[in-house]
Amino acid sequence: MRIGLLGKKIGMTRVYDDRGRATAVTVIDVSGNSLLQVKTVEKEGYSAIQCGYGSQKESRVPKAELGHFKKLNSEPKRFIREFRLEDSEKPDGVELKPATFKQGQLIDVIGRSKGKGFQGIVRKHNADGQGASHGSMMHRRPGAIGMRSTPGRIWKNQSMPGHMGDEQITVQNLRIVQVRENDSALLVAGAVPGPTGSYVIVRPAIKHPVGTIGKVRTGQASVSKSGAKTAVKKK
């Protein structure tokens, strides 16, 4: 059973360990998580729990969704997601609280990346561009994008300008530095996707790193760079 929590990205701060070392963390508010519905194989065809986060006014909710909330005896929620379960599992005694996670646990965080608007190939695809000297007139342009009469089309996956960002991103194996139950917040070390104020999904990590990377991610070792070599220091 991999039941997680819904939350909101509040911002960043730093915390200090017992040796005085600072760690940059992202604060995720997980207060107000509520269990809306339990879905079963017999009724819905699969097993899952539906969770909601963040209250909002009834006037801002479509009538169909408002009827769904009233049927479940719940106030309207802004952010609703499901956590799938195995068909044989039963979500008995599920508590959607910060204590679901533990300090040092690895998690996956799902969110929407920051929108960058319409961008060219240099920024969007990390293209090198063309001649930068005077008179080139092709500094950041893509250049040729296809063929002539044969095959007479543009190749698939051709790097082209377009919309960048605002996509669902899953960042794996982030470490929980602190679990603050009184504040209903999780302090996470690592790159949490999305801007401040965006909604995220926090779930237990599916893939666990091994070796040196695993020790660094779980906080068992720290990395210090000296020249071209990287040394791992045990804590």
Backbone torsions as a table, in degrees:
resi	resn	phi	psi	omega
1	MET	NA	120.2	-179.1
2	ARG	-116.5	72.4	178.7
3	ILE	-89.9	130.4	-179.7
4	GLY	-116.4	-155.8	-178.3
5	LEU	-134.2	154.7	171.5
6	LEU	-100.6	146.7	-177.5
7	GLY	-159.0	-176.8	179.9
8	LYS	-129.1	135.9	178.5
9	LYS	-75.6	114.8	-175.5
10	ILE	-88.6	-44.3	-177.9
11	GLY	160.4	-162.2	-177.8
12	MET	-123.7	154.3	174.8
13	THR	-154.7	-167.9	177.7
14	ARG	-135.6	149.1	176.3
15	VAL	-128.4	156.6	-177.9
16	TYR	-117.7	139.8	177.2
17	ASP	-89.2	-173.3	-176.3
18	ASP	-68.8	-14.6	177.6
19	ARG	-100.1	6.4	175.9
20	GLY	83.0	13.7	-179.5
21	ARG	-88.4	132.6	-178.2
22	ALA	-87.3	141.6	176.6
23	THR	-130.2	125.0	177.0
24	ALA	-75.2	130.2	-176.9
25	VAL	-133.3	157.0	173.2
26	THR	-106.1	131.8	-178.6
27	VAL	-91.7	124.3	178.2
28	ILE	-117.2	118.6	178.2
29	ASP	-82.1	125.9	-178.8
30	VAL	-122.7	23.5	-179.4
31	SER	-75.8	151.1	174.7
32	GLY	77.7	16.6	173.5
33	ASN	-68.9	129.0	-178.4
34	SER	-131.3	144.9	177.9
35	LEU	-85.7	114.7	-176.3
36	LEU	-90.2	-46.6	-172.4
37	GLN	-152.3	144.6	173.9
38	VAL	-109.4	118.4	-178.7
39	LYS	-100.4	136.6	-175.5
40	THR	-119.1	162.7	179.5
41	VAL	-66.5	-36.1	-177.0
42	GLU	-67.2	-35.5	-174.1
43	LYS	-98.8	-50.0	-176.7
44	GLU	-99.6	-13.1	179.7
45	GLY	94.3	-4.6	175.9
46	TYR	-155.5	164.5	-177.1
47	SER	-106.0	126.5	-179.1
48	ALA	-165.9	167.0	171.6
49	ILE	-121.3	141.6	179.0
50	GLN	-105.2	125.7	-176.9
51	CYS	-117.6	154.7	178.4
52	GLY	-132.8	150.9	-179.6
53	TYR	-141.5	138.9	174.4
54	GLY	79.4	116.4	-179.4
55	SER	-84.4	154.6	175.8
56	GLN	-149.9	169.3	-176.8
57	LYS	-71.3	149.2	178.0
58	GLU	-65.7	-28.9	-177.9
59	SER	-68.7	-15.7	-178.6
60	ARG	-99.7	7.1	-176.8
61	VAL	-113.2	134.0	174.8
62	PRO	-58.4	153.3	-175.0
63	LYS	-62.1	-36.0	179.7
64	ALA	-62.8	-45.2	178.5
65	GLU	-69.3	-35.6	179.4
66	LEU	-64.0	-39.2	176.4
67	GLY	-65.2	-34.3	177.3
68	HIS	-64.1	-43.7	179.9
69	PHE	-67.1	-41.1	-179.7
70	LYS	-66.8	-34.5	177.4
71	LYS	-64.3	-32.7	-179.6
72	LEU	-91.7	4.0	-179.5
73	ASN	57.0	45.9	-179.2
74	SER	-130.9	151.3	174.0
75	GLU	-75.6	155.4	-178.9
76	PRO	-59.7	139.3	-179.0
77	LYS	-114.4	148.0	179.1
78	ARG	-81.2	-37.6	-171.9
79	PHE	-125.9	119.2	-176.5
80	ILE	-127.9	130.8	176.7
81	ARG	-145.6	166.3	179.0
82	GLU	-118.3	149.1	173.0
83	PHE	-117.2	115.4	-177.0
84	ARG	-74.6	145.4	177.8
85	LEU	-122.0	164.3	171.9
86	GLU	-69.9	150.2	-176.6
87	ASP	-59.2	-29.0	-177.4
88	SER	-87.0	-9.8	-177.0
89	GLU	-85.1	147.3	176.5
90	LYS	-123.0	125.6	-176.8
91	PRO	-79.0	60.5	179.2
92	ASP	-84.3	132.6	177.2
93	GLY	70.3	28.8	179.2
94	VAL	-75.0	128.8	177.3
95	GLU	-122.1	119.4	-179.0
96	LEU	-91.4	76.6	-177.5
97	LYS	-130.1	163.2	177.6
98	PRO	-57.3	-26.7	-179.7
99	ALA	-66.6	-5.9	174.6
100	THR	-59.9	-30.4	179.5
101	PHE	-109.7	161.0	-179.2
102	LYS	-122.8	156.9	177.9
103	GLN	-63.5	133.7	-178.7
104	GLY	88.3	-5.7	-179.2
105	GLN	-73.8	145.5	176.4
106	LEU	-89.6	137.3	-176.5
107	ILE	-134.7	163.3	169.6
108	ASP	-110.8	136.1	179.5
109	VAL	-118.0	126.9	-178.7
110	ILE	-112.1	128.8	178.9
111	GLY	-158.4	-178.2	177.3
112	ARG	-103.9	130.0	-177.8
113	SER	-68.8	163.9	179.1
114	LYS	-67.0	136.5	177.6
115	GLY	-76.6	133.3	-178.7
116	LYS	-108.8	-2.7	-179.2
117	GLY	77.4	-159.4	-179.5
118	PHE	-83.8	122.2	-176.1
119	GLN	-128.3	156.4	177.6
120	GLY	-83.8	-178.4	-174.2
121	ILE	-73.5	-23.8	-178.8
122	VAL	-67.6	-43.4	179.9
123	ARG	-84.0	-40.3	-174.8
124	LYS	-74.1	-41.2	-175.1
125	HIS	-115.0	6.2	178.9
126	ASN	59.5	39.3	178.8
127	ALA	-73.0	154.2	-178.9
128	ASP	-77.6	-21.5	-174.1
129	GLY	79.5	-174.0	-178.9
130	GLN	-120.7	-159.8	-173.1
131	GLY	-52.4	134.1	-177.8
132	ALA	-102.0	-2.3	-176.5
133	SER	-80.1	171.1	-178.3
134	HIS	-64.2	134.4	178.1
135	GLY	91.7	-3.6	-178.2
136	SER	-67.8	-48.2	179.7
137	MET	64.0	12.6	179.8
138	MET	-133.0	35.1	-170.3
139	HIS	-58.2	-55.7	-175.3
140	ARG	-119.5	19.8	-179.4
141	ARG	-86.7	153.6	-176.3
142	PRO	-73.3	-22.8	-176.6
143	GLY	80.2	-150.6	-178.4
144	ALA	-65.3	138.6	-177.5
145	ILE	-121.2	-1.9	-178.0
146	GLY	-159.7	-157.1	-177.1
147	MET	-116.4	-176.8	177.0
148	ARG	-87.4	-135.5	-175.7
149	SER	-66.7	-21.6	177.7
150	THR	-125.6	116.7	3.2
151	PRO	-85.1	0.3	174.9
152	GLY	72.7	32.8	179.3
153	ARG	-154.0	170.5	176.8
154	ILE	-89.1	136.8	-179.9
155	TRP	-63.4	146.7	174.8
156	LYS	-66.4	150.7	179.2
157	ASN	63.6	24.1	176.5
158	GLN	-70.2	132.7	179.0
159	SER	-68.6	118.2	-177.3
160	MET	-134.8	155.7	173.7
161	PRO	-63.6	154.7	179.4
162	GLY	170.8	-170.5	-178.3
163	HIS	-69.8	139.2	-176.8
164	MET	-127.3	137.3	177.8
165	GLY	85.3	-168.2	-179.1
166	ASP	56.0	47.7	178.9
167	GLU	-125.2	154.9	176.9
168	GLN	-71.1	126.1	-177.2
169	ILE	-124.0	136.4	173.4
170	THR	-115.5	115.4	177.1
171	VAL	-101.5	121.2	-172.6
172	GLN	-97.6	153.9	170.5
173	ASN	58.9	48.6	169.3
174	LEU	-88.3	150.4	-174.3
175	ARG	-104.0	133.6	174.6
176	ILE	-81.0	118.1	-179.2
177	VAL	-84.7	-41.7	178.8
178	GLN	-144.3	147.7	171.5
179	VAL	-117.1	109.3	-177.4
180	ARG	-103.8	97.0	-177.4
181	GLU	-70.0	-36.8	-179.0
182	ASN	-65.0	-33.9	178.8
183	ASP	-93.8	-3.5	-176.7
184	SER	52.1	52.4	-176.2
185	ALA	-139.7	151.3	172.9
186	LEU	-115.4	134.5	176.4
187	LEU	-105.6	114.4	-170.8
188	VAL	-116.5	133.4	175.5
189	ALA	-94.1	125.9	179.6
190	GLY	129.7	179.4	-174.5
191	ALA	-85.3	101.5	176.0
192	VAL	-86.9	124.7	-174.8
193	PRO	-70.0	152.8	173.3
194	GLY	98.3	161.4	178.0
195	PRO	-79.0	171.0	175.8
196	THR	-63.3	132.2	-178.3
197	GLY	95.0	-3.5	180.0
198	SER	-84.4	157.5	-179.6
199	TYR	-88.2	143.6	-179.2
200	VAL	-136.1	160.4	174.4
201	ILE	-114.4	127.4	179.6
202	VAL	-112.2	124.4	-179.4
203	ARG	-137.6	158.4	174.7
204	PRO	-60.4	144.8	-176.5
205	ALA	-63.5	137.5	178.5
206	ILE	-87.5	-41.3	179.3
207	LYS	-109.5	131.4	-179.5
208	HIS	-109.5	126.8	178.6
209	PRO	-70.2	154.5	-178.8
210	VAL	-123.1	168.2	177.0
211	GLY	71.0	-145.0	-176.7
212	THR	-64.0	-41.5	-179.8
213	ILE	-62.1	-39.7	178.8
214	GLY	-63.5	-40.4	178.9
215	LYS	-65.9	-38.2	179.2
216	VAL	-69.0	-43.4	-178.4
217	ARG	-64.4	-37.3	-178.5
218	THR	-86.0	0.0	177.4
219	GLY	83.1	10.3	179.6
220	GLN	-80.2	-15.9	-179.5
221	ALA	-150.0	158.8	177.0
222	SER	-123.5	155.5	-176.5
223	VAL	-110.5	130.9	174.5
224	SER	-127.9	132.7	-176.6
225	LYS	-100.8	133.0	177.7
226	SER	-135.0	102.9	-176.9
227	GLY	67.5	-128.8	-178.3
228	ALA	-93.3	-2.8	-176.7
229	LYS	-102.9	150.2	176.9
230	THR	-120.1	122.9	-179.0
231	ALA	-110.2	144.7	177.0
232	VAL	-105.2	123.3	-180.0
233	LYS	-106.4	125.9	177.6
234	LYS	-75.8	142.5	179.5
235	LYS	-81.6	NA	NA
